[in-house]
Amino acid sequence: MPAGDLTVRQLTAAFERRWIASNYNDPMPRAAALLCVLALVLTGCTTAGTTSLAPLQTVPLQSAQSTSTMTPAPSASITKVLVFVEENHSLSEMKTGMPYTFSLAQRFGYATNYTAITHPSLPNYVAIAGGQSYGITDDADPSAHPLAGKSVFGQAIANGKTAMVFAEGMPANCATTNGGSSYAVKHNSWAYFTAERGLCQKYDVPIDRLDAAVAGGNLPNVGMVIPNLCNDAHDCPLSTADAWFQGWMTKIFAGPDWNSGHLAVILTADEDDKSAKNTVLTVAIHPSQSANVVTSPLTHYSLTRFLEDVSGSPYLVNARTAPSMTKAFGLPLLP
């Protein structure tokens, strides 16, 4: 070849760079590009007198398995927390049965040694809200278990913060009996705290209110989302719960609270199915978290304590001595 012509090695390198720069999306596959180089050599064609290939810049390859296309949010002090509670599945079952949820766990953070308090459902929900199970051993409604103590929701409001529960399928605010669309009052612990019934009737609302709160940046400082008996995987497969959670997280990631960096989302389960010593998947979603796997022991009382950390409230009963979820995950709070 004449001295001014591209060599085979130069042509090959040029096509390689063009293929890489396209992030594998160039309409000419790599193999075809190399065949073109070979054809140029065999036919004696040269590039003399023709327009040379434009300089190309190598672009870093992007992962085809990205768990989300969310816009990165800044890591700021947490002033709001939204807790989602699923039902009756162990850590291992949730890891395999909820692929979207577990992809977020791997991207942000999750605990491998987080245990519920007891069985059945109700005492676990009460424990998260009240820092103790009040000796409850069944799933009876509030008429059987009127609780005179404080909840993390009432605490937050008393401390000048906001609190809300969003319950799917609930027919009216703070409903104290089952009904609506697969609503189970045993999963709505605020309805049991009789001294806070007025607050519950105002701020324990059907899930229809959640959309506007997410879109408007009006999520509470202490919030909880209670799916109905299908979307919490009690009566339906984990895949149903996973898709439901993905729908909400897509909205949350697009919302102003998330993009301020001040919102943390926690997902946990009330209890396992008695197959794994009550060890459940608990996920911490916040910009401060990056592939954080927490192995130290945590419990539902640790979640109680974290909610109180966010609202600046005193620790209730067993939350006082519970391992700190805030410290275990390294979650940033206001000084």
C-alpha positions as CSV (number, residue, x, y, z in Angstrom):
1,M,0.0,0.0,0.0
2,P,1.1,3.6,-0.6
3,A,2.6,5.3,2.5
4,G,-0.4,7.6,2.9
5,D,-2.9,4.7,3.0
6,L,-4.3,3.2,6.2
7,T,-2.8,-0.1,7.1
8,V,-4.9,-3.2,7.9
9,R,-4.1,-2.7,11.6
10,Q,-5.2,0.9,11.5
11,L,-8.4,0.1,9.7
12,T,-9.2,-2.7,12.1
13,A,-8.5,-0.4,15.1
14,A,-10.7,2.3,13.5
15,F,-13.6,0.0,13.1
16,E,-13.1,-1.4,16.6
17,R,-13.3,2.2,18.0
18,R,-16.4,3.0,16.0
19,W,-18.1,-0.2,17.3
20,I,-17.2,0.6,20.9
21,A,-18.2,4.2,20.6
22,S,-21.7,3.1,19.5
23,N,-22.2,1.1,22.7
24,Y,-23.0,-2.0,20.7
25,N,-25.9,-0.2,19.0
26,D,-24.1,0.5,15.6
27,P,-26.2,-0.9,12.8
28,M,-23.1,-2.6,11.4
29,P,-22.2,-5.5,13.6
30,R,-18.6,-5.9,14.6
31,A,-18.0,-9.0,12.5
32,A,-19.3,-7.3,9.4
33,A,-17.0,-4.3,10.1
34,L,-14.0,-6.6,10.2
35,L,-15.1,-8.3,7.0
36,C,-15.1,-4.9,5.3
37,V,-11.5,-4.4,6.3
38,L,-10.6,-7.7,4.8
39,A,-12.4,-6.9,1.6
40,L,-10.5,-3.7,1.2
41,V,-7.2,-5.5,1.5
42,L,-8.1,-8.3,-0.9
43,T,-9.4,-6.0,-3.6
44,G,-6.4,-3.7,-3.3
45,C,-8.5,-0.7,-2.5
46,T,-6.9,2.1,-0.7
47,T,-8.1,5.2,1.2
48,A,-5.8,7.5,-0.8
49,G,-7.6,10.5,-2.1
50,T,-10.8,9.7,-0.1
51,T,-12.2,11.2,3.0
52,S,-10.6,9.7,6.0
53,L,-12.5,8.3,8.9
54,A,-13.5,11.0,11.4
55,P,-11.7,10.8,14.7
56,L,-13.6,8.7,17.2
57,Q,-13.7,8.9,20.9
58,T,-14.1,5.9,23.1
59,V,-17.3,6.0,25.2
60,P,-17.5,3.9,28.4
61,L,-19.7,0.9,28.0
62,Q,-23.0,0.9,29.9
63,S,-24.3,-2.0,31.8
64,A,-27.2,-3.7,30.1
65,Q,-28.4,-4.9,33.5
66,S,-29.0,-1.5,35.2
67,T,-31.6,-1.9,37.9
68,S,-33.2,1.5,37.3
69,T,-33.1,4.5,35.0
70,M,-33.8,6.9,37.9
71,T,-32.0,10.3,38.0
72,P,-29.4,10.1,40.7
73,A,-30.5,12.1,43.8
74,P,-28.2,13.9,46.1
75,S,-27.4,12.3,49.5
76,A,-28.9,14.6,52.1
77,S,-30.0,14.3,55.7
78,I,-33.1,12.2,56.0
79,T,-36.2,14.1,57.1
80,K,-38.8,11.8,55.6
81,V,-39.2,8.0,55.7
82,L,-41.9,5.9,53.9
83,V,-42.2,2.3,55.1
84,F,-43.7,-0.4,52.9
85,V,-44.7,-3.7,54.7
86,E,-45.1,-7.0,52.9
87,E,-46.5,-10.2,54.3
88,N,-45.4,-13.7,55.5
89,H,-42.3,-14.4,53.6
90,S,-38.7,-15.0,54.6
91,L,-35.5,-13.2,53.4
92,S,-34.6,-16.0,51.0
93,E,-38.1,-16.2,49.5
94,M,-38.3,-12.4,49.0
95,K,-34.8,-12.4,47.4
96,T,-35.9,-14.9,44.8
97,G,-39.6,-14.0,44.4
98,M,-39.2,-10.2,44.2
99,P,-36.5,-9.6,41.6
100,Y,-37.2,-5.9,41.2
101,T,-37.2,-5.3,44.9
102,F,-34.1,-7.3,45.4
103,S,-32.4,-5.4,42.6
104,L,-33.0,-2.2,44.6
105,A,-31.7,-4.0,47.7
106,Q,-28.5,-4.8,45.9
107,R,-28.2,-1.2,44.5
108,F,-28.9,0.5,47.8
109,G,-28.8,-1.5,51.0
110,Y,-30.4,-4.4,52.8
111,A,-30.1,-6.4,56.0
112,T,-29.4,-10.1,56.2
113,N,-30.0,-10.5,59.9
114,Y,-33.3,-8.6,60.4
115,T,-35.9,-10.5,62.3
116,A,-39.6,-9.9,63.1
117,I,-40.8,-10.1,66.7
118,T,-43.3,-12.9,66.8
119,H,-46.2,-14.6,65.0
120,P,-48.9,-13.8,63.8
121,S,-49.2,-10.5,61.9
122,L,-50.8,-8.1,64.3
123,P,-48.3,-8.0,67.2
124,N,-45.5,-7.3,64.6
125,Y,-47.3,-4.3,63.2
126,V,-48.1,-3.1,66.7
127,A,-44.5,-3.6,67.7
128,I,-43.2,-1.4,64.8
129,A,-45.7,1.4,65.7
130,G,-45.6,1.2,69.5
131,G,-42.2,-0.3,70.5
132,Q,-43.9,-3.3,72.1
133,S,-46.3,-6.0,71.2
134,Y,-48.6,-5.4,74.2
135,G,-48.8,-9.2,74.7
136,I,-51.0,-9.6,71.6
137,T,-51.0,-13.2,70.3
138,D,-53.8,-13.1,67.7
139,D,-55.1,-11.0,64.8
140,A,-58.3,-9.7,66.4
141,D,-59.6,-6.2,65.5
142,P,-59.2,-3.0,67.6
143,S,-62.4,-3.7,69.7
144,A,-60.5,-6.7,71.2
145,H,-57.2,-4.8,71.6
146,P,-57.7,-1.1,72.5
147,L,-54.2,0.2,73.1
148,A,-53.8,3.3,75.4
149,G,-50.1,3.9,74.6
150,K,-48.3,6.1,72.1
151,S,-47.4,5.3,68.5
152,V,-44.6,6.6,66.3
153,F,-47.2,8.4,64.3
154,G,-48.7,10.2,67.2
155,Q,-45.2,11.0,68.5
156,A,-44.2,12.6,65.3
157,I,-47.2,14.9,65.2
158,A,-46.8,15.8,68.9
159,N,-43.2,16.8,68.0
160,G,-44.4,19.2,65.3
161,K,-43.7,16.7,62.4
162,T,-46.1,15.1,60.0
163,A,-47.3,11.4,59.9
164,M,-49.6,9.5,57.7
165,V,-50.6,5.9,56.9
166,F,-51.8,5.0,53.4
167,A,-53.8,1.8,53.5
168,E,-54.8,0.1,50.2
169,G,-58.4,-1.0,49.9
170,M,-59.5,0.8,53.1
171,P,-63.1,2.0,52.8
172,A,-62.8,5.0,55.0
173,N,-60.2,6.8,57.2
174,C,-58.9,4.8,60.1
175,A,-61.3,1.9,59.4
176,T,-61.4,-0.4,62.5
177,T,-62.9,-3.4,60.8
178,N,-62.1,-5.5,57.7
179,G,-63.8,-4.5,54.4
180,G,-63.3,-2.5,51.3
181,S,-61.1,-4.1,48.7
182,S,-59.2,-6.8,50.6
183,Y,-58.4,-4.4,53.5
184,A,-57.3,-6.1,56.7
185,V,-57.3,-3.9,59.9
186,K,-54.8,-6.2,61.5
187,H,-52.2,-4.7,59.2
188,N,-53.1,-1.1,60.1
189,S,-51.7,-0.7,63.6
190,W,-52.6,3.0,64.1
191,A,-56.2,2.0,64.3
192,Y,-55.6,0.2,67.6
193,F,-54.2,3.2,69.5
194,T,-57.3,4.6,71.1
195,A,-55.7,7.7,72.6
196,E,-54.7,8.8,69.1
197,R,-58.0,7.9,67.4
198,G,-58.7,11.5,66.4
199,L,-55.3,11.7,64.7
200,C,-55.8,8.3,63.1
201,Q,-59.2,9.4,61.6
202,K,-57.5,12.5,60.1
203,Y,-54.2,11.0,58.9
204,D,-54.8,7.3,58.4
205,V,-56.2,7.4,54.9
206,P,-56.9,5.3,51.8
207,I,-54.0,4.8,49.5
208,D,-55.7,7.0,46.8
209,R,-54.1,10.0,48.7
210,L,-50.5,8.6,48.1
211,D,-50.3,9.6,44.4
212,A,-50.8,13.3,45.1
213,A,-48.4,13.2,48.1
214,V,-45.7,11.7,46.0
215,A,-46.1,13.9,43.0
216,G,-46.5,17.1,45.1
217,G,-43.5,16.5,47.4
218,N,-45.8,16.3,50.3
219,L,-44.9,12.9,51.8
220,P,-45.0,12.9,55.7
221,N,-42.0,12.8,57.9
222,V,-43.1,9.4,59.2
223,G,-45.2,7.4,56.7
224,M,-46.3,3.9,56.2
225,V,-47.9,2.2,53.2
226,I,-50.1,-0.9,53.8
227,P,-50.9,-2.9,50.7
228,N,-54.1,-4.9,50.5
229,L,-54.1,-8.7,51.0
230,C,-53.1,-9.3,47.4
231,N,-50.4,-6.8,46.9
232,D,-48.7,-7.6,50.2
233,A,-48.3,-11.2,49.0
234,H,-50.6,-12.6,51.7
235,D,-53.1,-13.9,49.2
236,C,-51.2,-13.5,45.9
237,P,-47.7,-14.4,44.7
238,L,-44.6,-12.5,45.6
239,S,-44.4,-11.5,41.9
240,T,-47.6,-9.6,42.3
241,A,-46.2,-7.7,45.3
242,D,-43.0,-7.0,43.4
243,A,-44.8,-5.5,40.5
244,W,-47.0,-3.4,42.8
245,F,-43.9,-2.1,44.6
246,Q,-42.2,-1.3,41.4
247,G,-45.2,0.8,40.3
248,W,-44.9,2.9,43.4
249,M,-41.2,3.2,43.4
250,T,-41.2,4.4,39.7
251,K,-43.4,7.3,40.9
252,I,-41.4,7.9,44.0
253,F,-38.1,8.1,42.1
254,A,-39.7,10.7,39.8
255,G,-41.0,12.7,42.7
256,P,-39.5,15.8,44.4
257,D,-39.1,14.2,47.8
258,W,-36.8,11.6,46.4
259,N,-34.9,14.0,44.2
260,S,-34.3,16.3,47.2
261,G,-32.2,13.5,48.8
262,H,-34.2,13.8,52.0
263,L,-36.5,10.8,51.6
264,A,-35.7,7.2,52.7
265,V,-37.9,4.3,51.7
266,I,-37.8,1.1,53.8
267,L,-39.4,-2.2,52.7
268,T,-39.8,-5.0,55.2
269,A,-42.2,-7.9,55.9
270,D,-44.2,-8.3,59.1
271,E,-43.1,-11.9,59.6
272,D,-41.8,-14.9,57.7
273,D,-43.8,-18.1,57.1
274,K,-42.1,-19.9,60.0
275,S,-39.5,-21.3,57.7
276,A,-36.5,-19.1,58.6
277,K,-36.6,-18.1,62.3
278,N,-38.6,-15.0,61.3
279,T,-35.7,-13.5,59.2
280,V,-37.2,-11.2,56.6
281,L,-35.8,-9.0,53.8
282,T,-35.5,-5.4,54.9
283,V,-34.4,-2.9,52.3
284,A,-33.1,0.7,52.9
285,I,-33.4,2.9,49.8
286,H,-31.6,6.3,50.1
287,P,-28.9,8.0,48.0
288,S,-26.5,7.5,50.9
289,Q,-26.6,3.7,50.3
290,S,-24.5,1.9,47.7
291,A,-24.5,-1.9,47.7
292,N,-24.6,-1.8,51.5
293,V,-25.1,-5.3,53.0
294,V,-25.8,-5.0,56.8
295,T,-25.1,-8.2,58.7
296,S,-25.5,-7.0,62.2
297,P,-28.7,-8.1,64.1
298,L,-31.7,-5.8,63.7
299,T,-35.4,-6.2,64.6
300,H,-38.7,-4.4,64.1
301,Y,-37.9,-2.4,67.2
302,S,-34.8,-1.1,65.3
303,L,-37.3,0.2,62.7
304,T,-39.3,1.8,65.5
305,R,-36.2,3.5,66.7
306,F,-35.3,4.8,63.2
307,L,-38.7,6.3,62.7
308,E,-38.2,8.1,66.0
309,D,-34.8,9.2,65.0
310,V,-36.3,10.9,61.9
311,S,-39.1,12.6,63.8
312,G,-36.8,13.5,66.8
313,S,-39.1,11.7,69.2
314,P,-38.2,9.8,72.4
315,Y,-37.7,6.0,72.0
316,L,-40.7,3.9,73.0
317,V,-40.2,0.9,75.3
318,N,-38.1,-1.7,73.4
319,A,-36.9,0.8,70.9
320,R,-34.7,2.2,73.7
321,T,-32.5,-0.8,73.7
322,A,-32.9,-2.1,70.1
323,P,-29.9,-2.1,67.8
324,S,-29.8,1.2,65.9
325,M,-30.9,0.8,62.3
326,T,-29.7,4.4,61.6
327,K,-26.1,3.4,62.7
328,A,-26.2,-0.1,61.1
329,F,-26.9,1.4,57.6
330,G,-25.1,4.7,58.2
331,L,-28.2,6.6,57.4
332,P,-27.6,10.4,57.6
333,L,-29.9,12.4,59.9
334,L,-30.0,16.1,60.8
335,P,-27.7,17.0,63.7
